[in-house]
Amino acid sequence: MARTTLLGLPLVALFLVCNLYLVAGDGDTQYGLDMVAKASRGVCWYEKLQKPYPIDEQGVNYESCNMNQKYDGQTSYEEIRKTKERKLISDGFDPNADGQPAKQFSKVLGDSSGGAYPYKSLAHCLIQTLEAINGPKAVAELSEHINNPKPFHQAINDRENENRARHGVAPLQLDNELNVRAQRWADKLAKDCAGSHHLYDVDKNHPDLQYEGEHVGENISEGGSNTLTSDAEDGVSAANGWYSEIEGYPWPYYNGYNTGNVIGHFTQQVWKGSKKAGYGIGRSSNCDTIFIVARYSPSGNTRTQMPNGELVYHYKENVMPLVH
Ligand SMILES: *[C@@H]1O[C@H](CO)[C@@H](O)[C@H](O)[C@H]1NC(C)=O
């Protein structure tokens, strides 16, 4: 059937891209489910951006995912494509629910805050495809995958460790004491609603920043909308947001000169020398904000001051290239 073939294409394209997640022996449906669940949680599209794909003259369309949907009597249409600059673009018609005429839009995915949108949009498109091919049962199973049943600490730690594995770096061991300290700080941030202040900016000698004879590293994510999601999903989203800074990393390694990009969350997440981590989450309805705090031991992003005063940075030995 022509329709199935057409709709099958994008999934095939993503199978190629996301084969990191291939589990031998899985049927197509299971594989598709896992892949879409992973896309919704956000790693796959970074690979799309990084890999050298053939791109046609107009710079588009070797990979696109089309979605046609009847909505309020109008057809909505969305296509995700990649430009020459390896940006993912979503083009479509957005039928307006208030009886306004359909609007044409073109959005660069990945520009929104919080890291959630581009994956969700791509996943949404893929879910339609999955349903067209495998029927509603596939979508029901998918929702079990996506509604992350893991507890918060496990969910965020797993996602950070999946990202570390992409660089061939050993996992961060989840640590109770670091969890307790991170939670204490997340609670305070939520109570004060005063933005994502780092404990080390407030008191760099605070005992919470020392652990087992080492300095403790700290990353914070401050996200909007306190009520929409689960702690686990917000944890995964924070880890994705931190990892997304990989786009600005000056490979082969950062030498300490200002890159103009924020990269410090990414480099801490994949820092080879960090062994343990703990996490906290605070929700504030006063400022409608979610604060997520991660603590790492030993700290990443370290540098050493030499006797002659020179600063030596340690990114080269600790931020490893992607393994493919
Ligand atoms: C993330 O954590 C590391 C290690 O503590 C720190 O150097 C870096 O500044 C943090 N990143 C940001 C952007 O806050």
The ligand as a MOL file (V3000), in Angstrom:
LIG
                    3D

  0  0  0     0  0            999 V3000
M  V30 BEGIN CTAB
M  V30 COUNTS 14 14 0 0 0
M  V30 BEGIN ATOM
M  V30 1 C 28.2630 23.0680 35.9670 0
M  V30 2 O 29.0890 22.4680 36.9220 0
M  V30 3 C 30.4590 22.7320 36.8050 0
M  V30 4 C 31.1720 21.9750 37.8940 0
M  V30 5 O 30.7720 22.4400 39.1460 0
M  V30 6 C 30.7630 24.2280 36.8730 0
M  V30 7 O 32.1210 24.4490 36.6300 0
M  V30 8 C 29.9460 24.9360 35.8220 0
M  V30 9 O 30.0990 26.3210 35.9510 0
M  V30 10 C 28.4860 24.5760 35.9250 0
M  V30 11 N 27.8740 25.1320 34.7470 0
M  V30 12 C 27.0790 26.1690 34.7720 0
M  V30 13 C 26.7460 26.7360 33.4350 0
M  V30 14 O 26.6070 26.6060 35.7750 0
M  V30 END ATOM
M  V30 BEGIN BOND
M  V30 1 1 1 2
M  V30 2 1 1 10
M  V30 3 1 2 3
M  V30 4 1 3 4
M  V30 5 1 3 6
M  V30 6 1 4 5
M  V30 7 1 6 7
M  V30 8 1 6 8
M  V30 9 1 8 9
M  V30 10 1 8 10
M  V30 11 1 10 11
M  V30 12 1 11 12
M  V30 13 1 12 13
M  V30 14 2 12 14
M  V30 END BOND
M  V30 END CTAB
M  END
